[in-house]
Amino acid sequence: MDLRELRTFIVTADAGSITRAADKLYISSVSVMNRINSLENTLGVRLFVRSNQGVTLTGAGRDFYQNAWKILELVDASIAHARHVEAEEQYVIRIGTSVLRPCKDLIDLWNLAAEDSSPFQIEIVPFSDKQESLSTLLAPPTPVVDCFLSPCDSIQWQRDFSILLLRNLPCRVGIPKDNPLSRKGRLTWADLSGQTLMLIQNGFSPVMKRMTDDIRRDHPEIRLADIPYYYDTSVFNRCVQMGFVTETLDIWETAHPSIVNRPMEWDYEMPYGIVYSRTPREPVRQFMEKIREVLKTPEGQAVIRRAPQ
């Protein structure tokens, strides 16, 4: 089985559209279609129902989707193990990147720290934002990556990992473009009256718990819907499909083409920083020390405090 076809199938299923999948994969829509057709021919089953509105999984497609993730995770784990063995004694730093957790800020900081004599080599490793992938990124004994950037208010992450805080991100409201609120500037509590607001489930994030408690106490006219544990693209898909609004961040401004971010009159902020192992390899420890040094400089502060684009 062609792993490119398998990855294309998963991206297409998540995107719900051949065109959007092509954009995410940086290939043509024809190439996406050819890979899907080839995979269906190999399996002997139809995976998608095509329509003018996009693509949806068939019953067989939904079943295969779950197993496809397991196959790719096994392959990725095998690759990660091989790379880990090779990199263990080298100064190769594997920085994770994803749709909702891009590595640009960390690369910008590293460019300020790097010197011609630097022993470090940077390897960019793509990963999925799904919960099952996030939970294994830094798992010993063979972590997939050495570090990644993320909102880091998770109680579990603060317990299990080291976190180098870069800044606090103002919480925003993500709104489907067909919602009249999307045409407003700054939103008020009154604007959200009668809306369903999606938030991380209560107790997992202190910031989201405070927001949830405040809404239930002071704004009962706002309905709440749970997001389980972490944000991934399915959260934004659900937001559009159900007509909900969601808490979001500026770093996710372009995460979904049908959602716009709007500032809100509240004062909630989400910690954002570099997540890495509590017992990092020596090269990773030295790498993080260099990042700490550059954060103390005006240039480093400018990178992490720059205004949202």
C-alpha positions in Angstrom: 0.0 0.0 0.0 1.3 3.4 -1.0 1.8 5.6 2.2 1.3 8.8 0.2 -2.2 7.5 -0.8 -2.9 6.7 2.8 -1.8 10.1 4.0 -3.8 11.8 1.2 -6.9 9.8 2.3 -6.6 11.0 5.9 -6.0 14.6 4.9 -9.0 14.5 2.5 -11.3 13.0 5.1 -10.3 15.7 7.6 -10.7 18.5 5.1 -14.0 17.3 3.6 -12.9 18.5 0.2 -10.6 17.5 -2.6 -9.6 21.1 -3.2 -8.8 21.9 0.5 -6.9 18.6 0.8 -4.8 19.6 -2.3 -4.0 23.0 -0.7 -2.9 21.3 2.6 -0.7 18.8 0.7 0.7 21.3 -1.8 -0.3 19.2 -4.8 -3.0 19.5 -7.4 -6.6 18.4 -7.0 -6.1 15.9 -9.8 -3.2 14.3 -7.9 -5.4 14.0 -4.8 -8.2 12.4 -6.8 -5.8 10.0 -8.5 -4.3 8.9 -5.2 -7.8 8.4 -3.7 -8.9 6.4 -6.8 -5.8 4.3 -6.7 -6.3 3.6 -3.0 -10.0 2.6 -3.6 -8.9 0.3 -6.4 -6.3 -1.3 -4.2 -8.8 -1.9 -1.4 -11.7 -2.8 -3.6 -14.0 -0.5 -1.6 -15.5 3.0 -2.1 -14.1 5.3 0.6 -15.9 8.6 -0.2 -19.2 9.9 -1.4 -18.5 12.8 -3.8 -20.8 15.8 -4.2 -20.7 19.4 -5.2 -20.4 20.3 -1.6 -17.3 18.1 -1.0 -16.6 14.6 0.1 -17.9 12.5 3.0 -16.7 9.1 4.2 -18.8 6.0 3.4 -19.3 3.5 6.2 -16.3 1.5 4.9 -14.4 4.7 4.7 -15.1 5.6 8.4 -13.9 2.2 9.5 -10.8 2.3 7.3 -10.0 5.9 8.6 -9.5 4.6 12.2 -7.2 1.8 11.0 -5.4 4.1 8.6 -4.3 6.3 11.6 -3.0 3.2 13.4 -1.0 2.2 10.3 0.6 5.7 9.9 1.3 6.0 13.6 3.1 2.7 13.5 5.1 3.8 10.5 5.9 7.2 12.0 6.9 5.6 15.3 9.3 3.2 13.4 10.8 6.2 11.5 11.1 8.2 14.7 12.8 5.4 16.5 15.4 5.0 13.7 16.0 8.8 13.7 16.2 8.8 17.5 18.9 6.2 17.5 20.9 8.1 14.8 20.4 11.5 16.5 21.0 10.4 20.1 24.7 11.3 20.0 24.3 14.1 17.4 23.2 17.7 17.8 20.1 17.2 15.7 17.1 19.0 17.2 13.7 17.8 15.9 11.2 20.6 16.0 7.5 19.6 15.6 5.1 21.5 13.4 1.4 21.2 12.6 -1.5 23.2 11.3 -2.5 24.5 14.7 1.0 24.4 16.3 3.3 25.9 13.7 7.0 26.2 14.5 7.7 29.6 12.9 8.2 31.5 16.2 10.8 29.0 17.4 12.6 29.0 14.0 12.7 32.9 14.2 14.2 32.7 17.7 16.7 30.1 16.6 17.8 32.2 13.6 18.7 34.9 16.1 20.7 32.5 18.2 22.4 30.5 15.5 26.0 31.1 14.6 28.2 29.7 11.9 30.0 27.6 14.5 26.7 26.3 16.0 26.8 22.4 16.3 23.1 22.2 16.0 21.1 20.9 13.0 17.4 21.6 12.9 15.0 19.0 11.6 11.4 20.0 11.0 9.0 17.1 11.8 5.3 17.4 10.8 2.7 15.9 13.2 -1.0 15.7 13.5 -3.0 17.9 16.0 -5.2 14.9 17.0 -5.1 13.9 20.7 -3.6 10.5 20.0 -0.7 12.1 18.2 -0.1 14.9 20.7 0.0 12.4 23.6 2.9 10.5 22.1 5.0 13.3 20.6 7.4 13.5 23.6 6.8 10.0 25.0 9.9 8.1 26.1 11.9 6.2 25.2 11.7 7.3 21.6 10.0 10.7 21.3 8.8 11.7 17.8 10.2 15.3 18.4 12.4 17.1 20.8 10.1 20.2 21.2 7.1 22.0 19.7 5.3 25.3 20.2 1.8 25.2 21.6 -0.8 26.9 23.8 0.3 25.3 27.1 -2.4 25.8 29.7 -2.9 22.0 30.0 -2.6 20.8 33.6 -1.3 17.4 32.3 1.4 19.1 30.2 2.5 21.3 33.0 2.9 18.2 35.1 4.6 15.9 32.6 6.7 18.3 30.5 9.0 21.3 30.7 7.5 24.5 29.2 9.4 27.6 28.3 6.8 30.4 28.2 7.1 32.8 25.4 4.0 35.0 25.8 0.3 35.1 26.7 -2.1 35.0 23.8 -5.4 36.9 24.1 -8.4 34.6 23.7 -10.5 35.4 20.7 -13.9 34.2 19.3 -13.9 32.2 16.1 -17.1 32.8 14.1 -18.3 31.0 10.9 -18.4 33.5 8.0 -22.2 33.1 7.5 -22.9 34.2 11.1 -23.7 38.0 11.2 -21.3 38.4 14.1 -18.4 37.8 11.7 -19.0 41.2 10.2 -18.6 43.0 13.6 -15.3 44.3 15.0 -14.9 43.8 18.7 -17.5 41.6 20.3 -19.3 42.0 23.6 -21.0 39.6 26.0 -24.3 40.7 24.6 -23.3 39.7 21.1 -22.9 36.1 22.3 -26.3 35.9 23.8 -28.1 32.9 22.3 -24.9 31.6 20.7 -23.4 28.2 21.4 -19.7 28.7 22.4 -17.3 25.7 22.2 -14.7 25.5 25.0 -12.2 22.9 26.2 -14.0 20.6 28.6 -14.1 21.9 32.2 -11.1 21.0 34.4 -8.5 20.3 31.7 -7.4 24.0 31.3 -7.5 26.5 34.2 -8.1 29.4 31.8 -11.0 27.6 30.1 -12.4 26.5 33.5 -12.4 30.1 34.7 -14.1 31.2 31.4 -16.7 28.4 31.8 -17.4 29.2 35.4 -17.8 32.9 34.6 -20.2 32.2 31.7 -22.3 29.9 33.8 -22.5 32.3 36.6 -22.8 35.7 34.8 -24.0 34.8 31.2 -26.4 31.9 31.3 -27.9 33.0 28.0 -24.7 31.6 26.3 -24.9 27.9 25.6 -21.7 25.9 26.0 -20.4 22.9 24.0 -17.4 20.8 25.1 -14.1 20.5 23.1 -12.4 17.3 24.3 -8.8 18.0 25.6 -7.1 19.6 22.6 -7.9 21.7 19.5 -7.6 20.1 16.1 -9.1 20.9 12.7 -12.2 18.8 13.5 -13.1 21.5 16.1 -13.3 24.2 13.5 -15.1 21.8 11.1 -17.7 21.2 13.8 -18.0 24.9 14.4 -18.9 25.6 10.8 -21.2 22.5 10.4 -23.2 23.2 13.6 -23.2 27.0 13.4 -21.3 27.3 16.7 -18.7 29.9 17.8 -15.5 28.9 19.5 -12.8 30.3 21.7 -9.7 30.6 19.5 -6.3 32.4 19.3 -4.5 34.7 16.8 -2.1 31.9 15.8 -5.2 30.1 14.4 -6.3 33.0 12.3 -6.0 31.0 9.1 -6.7 27.6 10.5 -10.1 27.3 8.7 -11.2 29.2 5.5 -14.8 29.5 6.8 -14.0 31.0 10.2 -12.9 34.5 11.2 -11.4 35.6 14.5 -12.8 38.5 16.4 -11.5 40.2 19.6 -13.8 40.0 22.6 -14.3 42.4 25.6 -13.1 39.7 28.0 -9.5 39.6 29.5 -8.7 35.9 29.2 -5.2 35.0 28.0 -3.7 31.6 27.1 0.0 30.8 27.9 2.0 30.0 24.8 5.4 28.5 24.8 7.9 25.7 23.9 7.0 22.2 25.2 9.8 19.7 25.7 10.8 16.7 27.8 11.5 17.0 31.6 14.6 14.9 30.9 15.8 16.2 27.6 18.9 14.9 25.7 22.0 17.0 26.4 21.9 18.6 22.9 18.2 19.6 23.6 19.1 21.0 27.0 21.9 23.1 25.4 19.5 24.2 22.6 16.9 25.4 25.1 19.6 27.3 27.0 20.5 29.2 23.8 16.8 30.0 23.2 16.6 31.4 26.8 19.6 33.6 26.1 18.1 35.1 22.9 14.8 35.7 24.7 16.6 38.1 26.9 17.7 40.3 24.0 15.6 43.1 22.4 15.6 41.1 19.1 14.3 38.0 20.8 11.6 40.0 22.7 10.6 41.6 19.4 10.0 38.1 17.8 7.8 36.8 20.6 5.9 40.1 21.2 5.3 41.1 17.6 1.8 42.2 16.7 -0.6 39.6 15.2 -0.5 39.6 11.4 
